[in-house]
Amino acid sequence: MSRSYVLNYVHCVFSTKGRTQLIRDPEPLWAYMRGIARNRGFDVIAVGGTDNHVHALLSVPAGKHVVEIVRDLKANSSRFIKGNVPGFAWQDGYAAISVSPSQIATVKHYIARPGGAPS
């Protein structure tokens, strides 16, 4: 194969510091995260969560590293939220689970459910 072909989907989850319930109006946060992704050269396929954590299904392109992508999402979104919620912080760490292309629709459905709870 003369060119590289990369399909790398990752379901990431990260929480507010201490799992405090600080995400009161999530829609602007989700839109802001999509903007971060656009500016950093990766895609947010789905984003959702609850008042204390975020689920994001990401498409990670060749040459990008999950650790850098999550760092960018957390750092920039934290600055955004702090505009309305002083003292806001994300917990250290995150979960990043690879997703088969055949399971993209299932993960999108999971993230779209209120609270990301399974049906």
C-alpha positions in Angstrom: 0.0 0.0 0.0 1.6 3.2 -1.1 -0.4 5.4 1.3 -1.3 5.1 5.0 -4.8 4.3 5.9 -5.7 5.0 9.5 -9.1 4.5 11.3 -8.6 5.1 15.0 -11.7 5.7 17.0 -11.5 6.3 20.8 -14.2 6.7 23.4 -12.8 9.0 26.1 -14.3 9.7 29.5 -13.1 12.3 32.0 -14.6 13.8 35.1 -14.8 17.0 37.0 -12.4 17.2 40.0 -13.9 15.3 42.9 -16.8 14.4 40.6 -18.5 17.7 41.6 -21.6 18.5 39.7 -20.4 21.6 37.9 -21.5 21.1 34.3 -24.9 22.8 34.5 -25.3 23.9 30.9 -23.6 21.2 28.8 -24.6 22.2 25.2 -22.1 25.2 25.0 -19.4 23.0 26.4 -20.0 20.3 23.8 -20.0 22.9 21.0 -16.8 24.4 22.4 -15.1 20.9 22.5 -16.1 20.4 18.8 -14.4 23.8 18.1 -11.3 22.7 19.9 -11.2 19.5 17.8 -11.7 21.4 14.6 -8.8 23.8 15.5 -6.5 20.9 16.5 -7.1 18.7 13.5 -9.2 15.9 14.8 -12.9 15.1 14.9 -15.4 14.7 17.8 -18.0 12.3 16.4 -20.1 12.4 19.5 -20.0 14.2 22.9 -22.2 14.1 25.9 -22.2 13.2 29.6 -23.7 14.4 32.9 -23.1 17.2 35.3 -19.9 15.7 36.5 -18.3 13.9 33.5 -17.8 13.9 29.7 -18.0 11.1 27.1 -16.4 11.9 23.8 -16.1 9.6 20.7 -13.0 10.9 18.8 -11.6 10.1 15.5 -7.8 10.3 16.0 -5.9 10.9 12.7 -2.5 9.5 11.9 0.3 11.5 13.6 -2.0 12.6 16.5 -1.7 11.1 20.0 -4.6 10.5 22.3 -2.7 12.0 25.3 -2.2 15.2 23.4 -5.8 15.4 22.2 -7.3 14.8 25.6 -4.9 17.3 27.1 -6.1 19.9 24.6 -9.7 19.1 25.2 -9.4 19.3 29.0 -7.2 22.4 29.2 -9.1 24.5 26.7 -12.6 23.5 27.9 -11.5 24.1 31.5 -10.6 27.7 30.6 -14.0 28.0 28.9 -16.0 26.7 31.8 -14.1 28.8 34.4 -15.6 31.8 32.7 -18.9 30.8 34.3 -17.8 28.5 37.1 -14.9 29.9 39.1 -12.6 27.2 40.4 -13.7 24.6 37.9 -11.2 21.8 37.2 -11.1 18.4 35.6 -9.8 15.4 37.5 -6.4 14.2 36.6 -6.5 11.3 34.2 -9.1 9.9 31.8 -10.2 6.7 30.2 -9.6 6.1 26.5 -11.0 2.9 24.9 -10.5 2.0 21.3 -13.7 1.4 19.3 -14.2 -0.8 16.3 -15.7 1.0 13.3 -18.5 -1.5 13.4 -19.4 -0.2 16.9 -19.5 3.5 16.1 -23.3 3.7 16.0 -23.6 1.8 19.3 -21.2 4.2 21.1 -22.8 7.2 19.6 -26.2 6.0 20.9 -24.7 5.3 24.3 -23.2 8.8 24.5 -26.5 10.4 23.3 -28.5 8.8 26.1 -29.1 11.1 29.1 -26.1 10.5 31.4 -24.6 8.1 29.0 -26.5 5.3 30.8 -27.0 2.0 29.0 -30.5 1.1 27.9 
